[in-house]
Amino acid sequence: MMNRRQFLQTGSACGLLLLKPSTAFSYQANSAVRLGLLGCGNRGTTVSTSFSKSTTAQVVALADIFPDKLALGRSHFDQLNAGLGRASIDSKLLFHGPHAFEQLVASKDVDLIQISTPPFFHVHHLEAAVAAGKHVYCEKPVGVDIVQAKQALEIAKRVKPTQSVDVGFQCRSAPPIAAIAEKIKAGALGKLGSVAGYYNAPASEEKVHPGASPDEYRLRNWLWYRALSGDILVEQNIHIIDLCNWMLGSHPLKAAATGGRNILTHAGDCWDNYQVDFTYPDEVHFAFASTQFGNPGFNAGLSLYGGNGSATVPYAGPVQVTGSQPWVWQDSMNTTAPPAKFAANGSFEDNLKFADRDKERTFIDSITSGQCHNQIAAGVETALSCMLGRMAGYEKREVTWEELLANGESYKLGMDLDQFA
Ligand SMILES: NC(=O)c1ccc[n+]([C@@H]2O[C@H](COP(=O)([O-])OP(=O)(O)OC[C@H]3O[C@@H](n4cnc5c(N)ncnc54)[C@H](O)[C@@H]3O)[C@@H](O)[C@H]2O)c1
């Protein structure tokens, strides 16, 4: 049986069951959860829009380091709020500059902070939001390096039972993926032998801003830089590695990897391809390969092979189990084969169509019911799994989980954000 400590660490519900939500937190049941968006970019805007349309959350505040991004966010959410019969955003709740996140988390008019800034800042912003007593929806990855990952684990311990913190692994909530995961965990494949995964994505597009200094260029094109993004394995491929960890119920014990930068010629230092062999308990190997260049469409997924059957879990295409306990997600049989439909604005279609909606509904329910989540440790476990593959690739050697944790890897931002004040 799980003890309370293990229970908290699994990232499962952690509500203080004896307190009513209204007593446990200033939030009143049946009133809108007041959401403050930190990072008014592509994904942040998509997720806050989805929160607004799918849940009782209402976007009441915005923050971004850059005034132009804040202004775009304001016009988008004022229009959205008007369409939903809600008030426009109070100008007192619009913050820009490097300290915008501090002003946002200090606001008494905000219940929930959505952290949608570049990965380098997630843990710093999470720390501030948790310390301010807010509920938090934090995008993946939880940390770009080992020092940040360990900091996040300390922050996780400071989350009050009345605070709910989710990490942006929405793929787990996609109905077809949630359903097949249940089958796999119930043993539909028999003894698991091996797993294969892939993530082939288009190159990210350059963001040009007139008059931008080299630092500003780097910040706006953060996807291209290891320190800001964590590299493609940690920033993007993490979704598939998270699904593997989740379905196998474990993190990898070691990894060997290759990869490099064979096609990309633009600025930055991220690799454009990885091939990783992760070893999980019981000698189960997970062969993972990814690319991020050209425009191949968007093709990502996982295949699991067991003694009694196998399963395919793609972003687009058949989600099914074949073998002694065959099963299909009927809607997925009608989708065309990959490359999948994918919008660069961070919204997904095909098998992920309802992933955000369902993730957000469950999260808001956790707040309104007082059955709070604390997903930080689970988010860190997946981020570290990706860092394991990244370190094995960079160092061209096998790296164990213990070696990873003992490593002091710490990325430097390499710029003073106060220049954007
Ligand atoms: N869960 C998913 O499927 C998914 C999909 C896409 C992106 N993401 C994640 O969402 C996050 C944002 O990605 P995006 O594509 O929206 O990027 P983006 O560049 O479009 O948006 C980031 C925003 O943050 C702002 N910003 C940068 N530094 C800041 C700081 N220090 N303080 C305040 N604001 C700051 C930028 O000005 C920008 O508006 C990333 O962590 C990314 O990994 C998740």
PDBQT file of the ligand as one rigid body, heavy atoms in Angstrom, charges set to zero:
ROOT
HETATM    1  N1  LIG A 501       2.516  21.046 -24.281  1.00  0.00    +0.000 N 
HETATM    2  C1  LIG A 501       2.753  21.248 -25.571  1.00  0.00    +0.000 C 
HETATM    3  O1  LIG A 501       2.334  20.479 -26.416  1.00  0.00    +0.000 OA
HETATM    4  C2  LIG A 501       3.557  22.425 -26.008  1.00  0.00    +0.000 A 
HETATM    5  C3  LIG A 501       3.527  22.842 -27.350  1.00  0.00    +0.000 A 
HETATM    6  C4  LIG A 501       4.272  23.962 -27.713  1.00  0.00    +0.000 A 
HETATM    7  C5  LIG A 501       5.053  24.615 -26.748  1.00  0.00    +0.000 A 
HETATM    8  N2  LIG A 501       5.061  24.165 -25.457  1.00  0.00    +0.000 N 
HETATM    9  C6  LIG A 501       5.866  24.855 -24.404  1.00  0.00    +0.000 C 
HETATM   10  O2  LIG A 501       5.252  26.114 -24.141  1.00  0.00    +0.000 OA
HETATM   11  C7  LIG A 501       6.250  27.085 -23.796  1.00  0.00    +0.000 C 
HETATM   12  C8  LIG A 501       6.098  28.296 -24.708  1.00  0.00    +0.000 C 
HETATM   13  O3  LIG A 501       6.285  27.904 -26.047  1.00  0.00    +0.000 OA
HETATM   14  P1  LIG A 501       5.756  28.823 -27.243  1.00  0.00    +0.000 P 
HETATM   15  O4  LIG A 501       5.825  28.000 -28.465  1.00  0.00    +0.000 OA
HETATM   16  O5  LIG A 501       4.466  29.429 -26.863  1.00  0.00    +0.000 OA
HETATM   17  O6  LIG A 501       6.900  29.946 -27.303  1.00  0.00    +0.000 OA
HETATM   18  P2  LIG A 501       6.722  31.491 -27.735  1.00  0.00    +0.000 P 
HETATM   19  O7  LIG A 501       8.081  32.021 -27.998  1.00  0.00    +0.000 OA
HETATM   20  O8  LIG A 501       5.693  31.602 -28.794  1.00  0.00    +0.000 OA
HETATM   21  O9  LIG A 501       6.148  32.160 -26.403  1.00  0.00    +0.000 OA
HETATM   22  C9  LIG A 501       6.942  32.403 -25.245  1.00  0.00    +0.000 C 
HETATM   23  C10 LIG A 501       6.519  33.744 -24.683  1.00  0.00    +0.000 C 
HETATM   24  O10 LIG A 501       7.197  33.960 -23.446  1.00  0.00    +0.000 OA
HETATM   25  C11 LIG A 501       7.707  35.307 -23.436  1.00  0.00    +0.000 C 
HETATM   26  N3  LIG A 501       8.877  35.345 -22.553  1.00  0.00    +0.000 N 
HETATM   27  C12 LIG A 501      10.129  34.948 -22.828  1.00  0.00    +0.000 A 
HETATM   28  N4  LIG A 501      10.905  35.079 -21.724  1.00  0.00    +0.000 NA
HETATM   29  C13 LIG A 501      10.113  35.589 -20.758  1.00  0.00    +0.000 A 
HETATM   30  C14 LIG A 501      10.342  35.946 -19.404  1.00  0.00    +0.000 A 
HETATM   31  N5  LIG A 501      11.544  35.784 -18.822  1.00  0.00    +0.000 N 
HETATM   32  N6  LIG A 501       9.316  36.462 -18.691  1.00  0.00    +0.000 NA
HETATM   33  C15 LIG A 501       8.092  36.638 -19.280  1.00  0.00    +0.000 A 
HETATM   34  N7  LIG A 501       7.819  36.316 -20.563  1.00  0.00    +0.000 NA
HETATM   35  C16 LIG A 501       8.816  35.774 -21.282  1.00  0.00    +0.000 A 
HETATM   36  C17 LIG A 501       8.014  35.614 -24.889  1.00  0.00    +0.000 C 
HETATM   37  O11 LIG A 501       8.060  36.994 -25.163  1.00  0.00    +0.000 OA
HETATM   38  C18 LIG A 501       6.864  34.915 -25.615  1.00  0.00    +0.000 C 
HETATM   39  O12 LIG A 501       5.748  35.740 -25.793  1.00  0.00    +0.000 OA
HETATM   40  C19 LIG A 501       7.573  26.355 -23.922  1.00  0.00    +0.000 C 
HETATM   41  O13 LIG A 501       7.952  25.882 -22.666  1.00  0.00    +0.000 OA
HETATM   42  C20 LIG A 501       7.288  25.168 -24.812  1.00  0.00    +0.000 C 
HETATM   43  O14 LIG A 501       8.128  24.084 -24.547  1.00  0.00    +0.000 OA
HETATM   44  C21 LIG A 501       4.318  23.106 -25.077  1.00  0.00    +0.000 A 
ENDROOT
TORSDOF 0
